[in-house]
Amino acid sequence: MTFAIAPDAPAPDLDEWSGPFWAGLAERRIVIQVCPVCTRRRFPRMPACPYCGTAGGDDVEVPGTGTVYSFVRAHRALTPASGTIVPYAVATVDLDGGARMFGRVMPTEDCAIGVRVEPAFVDHPASDVASAWTELCFTISG
Ligand SMILES: [Zn+2]
Protein backbone atom coordinates (compact mmCIF):
# COMPACT_ATOMS: atom_id res chain seq x y z
CA MET A 1 0.00 0.00 0.00
CA THR A 2 1.58 3.25 -1.11
CA PHE A 3 0.69 6.70 0.10
CA ALA A 4 0.86 9.41 -2.56
CA ILE A 5 3.21 12.25 -1.77
CA ALA A 6 2.59 15.85 -2.71
CA PRO A 7 5.91 16.92 -4.25
CA ASP A 8 5.79 20.38 -2.74
CA ALA A 9 4.33 19.47 0.66
CA PRO A 10 5.97 21.69 3.26
CA ALA A 11 8.40 20.05 5.66
CA PRO A 12 7.59 20.34 9.36
CA ASP A 13 9.12 23.26 11.23
CA LEU A 14 11.05 21.57 14.04
CA ASP A 15 11.58 23.07 17.47
CA GLU A 16 12.72 21.79 20.86
CA TRP A 17 9.30 20.26 21.50
CA SER A 18 8.51 18.68 18.16
CA GLY A 19 12.07 17.65 17.23
CA PRO A 20 12.16 14.30 19.08
CA PHE A 21 8.86 13.25 17.49
CA TRP A 22 10.06 13.97 13.95
CA ALA A 23 13.49 12.41 14.59
CA GLY A 24 11.74 9.30 15.85
CA LEU A 25 9.62 9.02 12.72
CA ALA A 26 12.76 9.11 10.55
CA GLU A 27 13.93 6.05 12.52
CA ARG A 28 10.52 4.32 12.20
CA ARG A 29 9.71 5.01 15.87
CA ILE A 30 6.75 6.86 17.35
CA VAL A 31 7.77 8.95 20.35
CA ILE A 32 5.22 10.56 22.64
CA GLN A 33 5.36 11.85 26.22
CA VAL A 34 4.21 10.27 29.45
CA CYS A 35 3.71 12.15 32.70
CA PRO A 36 6.05 10.92 35.49
CA VAL A 37 3.35 11.56 38.12
CA CYS A 38 -0.08 10.68 36.71
CA THR A 39 1.36 8.40 33.93
CA ARG A 40 -1.03 9.70 31.29
CA ARG A 41 0.33 9.84 27.77
CA ARG A 42 0.15 12.97 25.66
CA PHE A 43 0.81 14.27 22.18
CA PRO A 44 2.18 16.67 21.12
CA ARG A 45 5.16 17.05 23.44
CA MET A 46 4.78 20.01 25.79
CA PRO A 47 6.51 21.48 28.85
CA ALA A 48 3.97 20.27 31.43
CA CYS A 49 1.25 17.69 31.84
CA PRO A 50 -2.13 19.07 30.70
CA TYR A 51 -3.92 16.72 33.12
CA CYS A 52 -2.13 17.26 36.46
CA GLY A 53 0.19 20.21 35.78
CA THR A 54 3.44 18.41 36.57
CA ALA A 55 6.38 20.00 34.78
CA GLY A 56 8.30 17.86 32.30
CA GLY A 57 7.57 14.49 30.84
CA ASP A 58 9.34 11.36 29.70
CA ASP A 59 9.64 10.38 26.05
CA VAL A 60 8.38 6.88 25.37
CA GLU A 61 8.22 4.82 22.21
CA VAL A 62 4.80 3.38 21.40
CA PRO A 63 3.71 0.84 18.77
CA GLY A 64 1.36 3.31 17.05
CA THR A 65 -1.55 0.93 16.80
CA GLY A 66 -4.95 2.35 17.63
CA THR A 67 -8.54 3.06 16.68
CA VAL A 68 -9.98 5.77 14.45
CA TYR A 69 -11.87 8.23 16.68
CA SER A 70 -13.01 10.46 13.81
CA PHE A 71 -11.95 11.34 10.28
CA VAL A 72 -12.50 13.52 7.23
CA ARG A 73 -12.21 12.46 3.61
CA ALA A 74 -11.08 15.11 1.14
CA HIS A 75 -12.07 14.78 -2.51
CA ARG A 76 -10.96 18.24 -3.62
CA ALA A 77 -7.48 19.65 -3.26
CA LEU A 78 -7.44 22.32 -0.60
CA THR A 79 -4.01 23.54 -1.71
CA PRO A 80 -1.93 23.08 -4.87
CA ALA A 81 0.36 20.76 -2.86
CA SER A 82 -2.48 18.38 -2.05
CA GLY A 83 -3.69 18.13 -5.65
CA THR A 84 -1.71 14.96 -6.30
CA ILE A 85 -2.97 13.09 -3.25
CA VAL A 86 -6.77 13.46 -3.40
CA PRO A 87 -8.87 11.71 -2.42
CA TYR A 88 -7.39 11.15 1.01
CA ALA A 89 -8.63 10.53 4.55
CA VAL A 90 -7.17 12.15 7.65
CA ALA A 91 -8.12 10.58 10.96
CA THR A 92 -7.85 11.32 14.62
CA VAL A 93 -6.43 8.10 16.05
CA ASP A 94 -6.73 7.02 19.67
CA LEU A 95 -3.46 5.18 20.28
CA ASP A 96 -3.53 1.99 22.31
CA GLY A 97 -2.45 2.93 25.85
CA GLY A 98 -3.40 6.59 25.50
CA ALA A 99 -2.77 9.76 23.49
CA ARG A 100 -4.45 10.89 20.31
CA MET A 101 -2.82 11.94 17.06
CA PHE A 102 -3.62 12.68 13.44
CA GLY A 103 -2.57 11.01 10.22
CA ARG A 104 -3.65 10.03 6.73
CA VAL A 105 -5.33 6.63 6.50
CA MET A 106 -5.40 4.08 3.69
CA PRO A 107 -7.31 2.56 2.08
CA THR A 108 -9.08 5.92 1.94
CA GLU A 109 -12.48 4.43 1.10
CA ASP A 110 -12.38 2.05 4.08
CA CYS A 111 -11.61 4.67 6.74
CA ALA A 112 -14.41 4.72 9.31
CA ILE A 113 -14.95 5.51 12.97
CA GLY A 114 -13.85 2.58 15.11
CA VAL A 115 -11.60 0.78 12.61
CA ARG A 116 -8.26 -0.52 13.87
CA VAL A 117 -5.13 0.99 12.36
CA GLU A 118 -1.38 0.48 12.44
CA PRO A 119 1.36 2.96 11.62
CA ALA A 120 2.93 3.53 8.21
CA PHE A 121 6.01 5.69 7.79
CA VAL A 122 6.01 7.75 4.59
CA ASP A 123 9.29 9.36 3.59
CA HIS A 124 9.29 12.75 1.90
CA PRO A 125 12.67 12.87 0.17
CA ALA A 126 14.32 16.16 -0.65
CA SER A 127 17.30 17.19 -2.72
CA ASP A 128 18.67 18.69 0.49
CA VAL A 129 18.99 15.83 3.01
CA ALA A 130 18.28 18.19 5.91
CA SER A 131 14.88 18.96 4.37
CA ALA A 132 13.78 15.32 4.07
CA TRP A 133 11.16 14.25 6.56
CA THR A 134 8.92 11.32 7.44
CA GLU A 135 5.14 11.50 7.77
CA LEU A 136 3.21 9.29 10.14
CA CYS A 137 0.27 7.71 8.35
CA PHE A 138 -1.92 4.73 9.21
CA THR A 139 -3.18 1.68 7.39
CA ILE A 140 -6.29 -0.21 8.34
CA SER A 141 -5.43 -3.44 10.16
CA GLY A 142 -6.58 -6.83 9.05
ZN1 LIG B 1 0.23 14.29 34.77
Boltz pocket constraint, residues with backbone or C-beta under 6 A from the ligand:
constraints:
  - pocket:
      binder: B
      contacts: [[A, 35], [A, 36], [A, 37], [A, 38], [A, 39], [A, 40], [A, 49], [A, 50], [A, 51], [A, 52], [A, 53], [A, 54]]
      max_distance: 6.0
